[in-house]
Every structure is written in structure tokens, then in C-alpha cells.
Amino acid sequence: MPIKLSADRHTNLIRFLGGMKKDCTLTVFKPHIFFDDQKSHLSTSGLDIPMVHIPFGIANRGEPAK
């Protein structure tokens, strides 16, 4: 069953990987878009997946929003 995110947004799958390497998971699941709070996880090479940095969370404490 889809997870309702807001009045007009739904998702079928959310995975929280807790700092794990993302290469293998992204290769297997082939998401339409990938969100992460650590910029180092967005530098996965060889994958044709749009990636978005979320500037919130523990990894970004103390960093000013850009």
C-alpha cells in the first residue's frame, strides 16, 4: 500500500539505510530519485539516478543551510 506523504504525494517504498554504502542498494532497486542527508553518499559514480541532498539531520548539524 502506498505511503501518503502529503495531500497529493504518495510513495510505494522508503528505505532508511543508516549510513551504509548505497551503491549496491541503488543498483538493485534502481529508484527514480535518491535522497540523502550526506553529500558523500551522492557521489556514487556509474549510476544514472537523480540524487538530492537533504540539508537536515545529524550529519548536517552545525552546517549552515546553503
C-alpha positions as CSV (number, residue, x, y, z in Angstrom):
1,M,0.0,0.0,0.0
2,P,1.4,3.5,-0.9
3,I,2.6,5.7,2.0
4,K,0.8,9.1,2.0
5,L,3.4,11.9,2.3
6,S,1.0,14.8,1.9
7,A,-2.3,15.6,0.3
8,D,-1.1,14.8,-3.2
9,R,2.1,12.9,-2.8
10,H,2.5,9.1,-2.4
11,T,5.4,6.7,-2.4
12,N,5.5,2.9,-2.6
13,L,8.8,2.3,-0.8
14,I,11.0,4.2,1.6
15,R,14.3,2.7,2.8
16,F,16.4,4.1,5.6
17,L,20.0,2.7,5.2
18,G,21.6,4.5,8.2
19,G,25.0,5.4,6.7
20,M,25.5,2.2,4.8
21,K,27.2,2.3,1.3
22,K,24.5,2.9,-1.2
23,D,26.0,1.6,-4.5
24,C,24.7,-2.0,-4.2
25,T,21.2,-1.0,-3.0
26,L,20.8,1.6,-5.7
27,T,21.9,-0.8,-8.4
28,V,19.4,-3.4,-7.3
29,F,16.4,-1.2,-6.6
30,K,17.0,1.4,-9.4
31,P,15.0,4.2,-7.8
32,H,13.5,7.1,-9.8
33,I,15.2,9.5,-7.4
34,F,17.5,9.2,-4.4
35,F,17.6,11.5,-1.3
36,D,20.3,11.5,1.3
37,D,21.5,13.9,4.1
38,Q,25.2,13.2,3.4
39,K,26.8,14.7,0.4
40,S,29.4,11.9,0.3
41,H,26.6,9.4,-0.5
42,L,25.6,11.4,-3.5
43,S,28.9,10.9,-5.3
44,T,28.1,7.4,-6.4
45,S,29.6,7.1,-9.9
46,G,28.3,5.0,-12.7
47,L,24.6,5.3,-11.7
48,D,22.1,7.2,-13.8
49,I,19.9,8.2,-10.9
50,P,18.9,11.8,-9.9
51,M,20.3,12.4,-6.4
52,V,19.2,15.1,-4.0
53,H,20.9,16.4,-0.9
54,I,18.6,17.0,2.1
55,P,20.4,19.5,4.3
56,F,18.8,18.3,7.6
57,G,19.7,15.5,10.0
58,I,22.5,14.5,12.3
59,A,25.2,14.6,9.7
60,N,24.4,18.2,8.9
61,R,24.3,19.7,12.4
62,G,26.3,22.8,12.7
63,E,26.4,23.4,8.9
64,P,24.6,26.5,7.7
65,A,22.0,25.8,5.0
66,K,23.2,26.7,1.5
